[in-house]
Amino acid sequence: MSLADWISMLTMYSQPGCAPCRVAATRLDRINATYIVIDVTRDEAAAQALRDAGFTGTPVFRYKNAYHTMAGLPAILADLG
């Protein structure tokens, strides 16, 4: 994987029982997006990175080397779509 591919990869930070996370995954799956899911209840380093960046809930998306909330998902979908 090239650096450009890695930077543009979509990662969704999620946790069990997160209804908005399920909605986001459904929307991503609908357009056959390729993405990685990280469960912040199992990855303390990821959870800490999100807290350090000021996030207190999920989902959070990392796309094109920036963090986005659920409010940014439509723009991500449009870019991927």
C-alpha positions in Angstrom: 0.0 0.0 0.0 1.4 3.4 -1.0 1.5 6.3 1.4 -1.2 8.1 -0.6 -3.4 5.0 -0.3 -2.8 4.8 3.4 -3.6 8.5 3.9 -6.8 8.2 2.0 -8.0 5.0 3.8 -11.1 5.4 5.8 -11.1 4.3 9.4 -14.2 4.3 11.5 -13.8 4.3 15.3 -16.7 2.6 16.9 -17.9 0.7 20.0 -20.4 -1.9 20.8 -24.0 -0.7 21.1 -23.3 2.5 19.1 -26.5 3.1 17.0 -24.9 5.9 14.9 -22.0 3.6 14.2 -24.4 1.0 12.8 -26.1 3.7 10.6 -22.7 4.8 9.4 -21.6 1.3 8.6 -24.8 0.7 6.7 -24.3 3.8 4.6 -20.7 2.9 3.9 -21.6 -0.6 2.9 -24.4 0.7 0.6 -21.7 2.3 -1.6 -19.3 -0.6 -1.2 -16.8 1.5 0.6 -13.6 -0.1 1.9 -13.0 0.9 5.5 -11.4 -0.3 8.7 -13.4 -0.5 12.0 -11.5 0.0 15.2 -13.4 -0.8 18.4 -12.3 1.8 20.9 -13.3 -0.4 23.8 -10.7 -2.9 22.7 -8.0 -0.5 21.5 -7.0 1.8 24.4 -4.4 3.6 22.3 -7.0 4.5 19.7 -9.5 5.6 22.4 -6.8 7.8 24.0 -5.9 9.3 20.6 -9.6 10.3 20.1 -9.8 11.7 23.6 -6.6 13.7 23.0 -8.2 15.1 19.8 -11.2 16.2 21.8 -13.7 13.5 20.8 -15.9 12.0 23.5 -18.2 9.6 21.5 -18.4 7.5 18.4 -18.4 7.2 15.5 -15.4 9.2 14.5 -13.9 8.8 11.1 -10.3 9.3 10.0 -10.2 10.1 6.3 -7.5 11.8 4.2 -5.4 12.3 7.4 -8.1 14.2 9.3 -10.8 13.3 11.9 -14.5 13.7 11.1 -17.6 13.3 13.1 -20.9 11.8 11.9 -21.7 15.3 10.5 -18.8 14.8 8.1 -20.0 11.5 6.8 -22.1 12.9 3.9 -19.0 14.6 2.5 -16.9 11.4 2.9 -19.6 9.4 1.1 -19.8 11.9 -1.7 -16.0 11.8 -2.1 -16.0 8.0 -2.0 -19.1 7.6 -4.1 
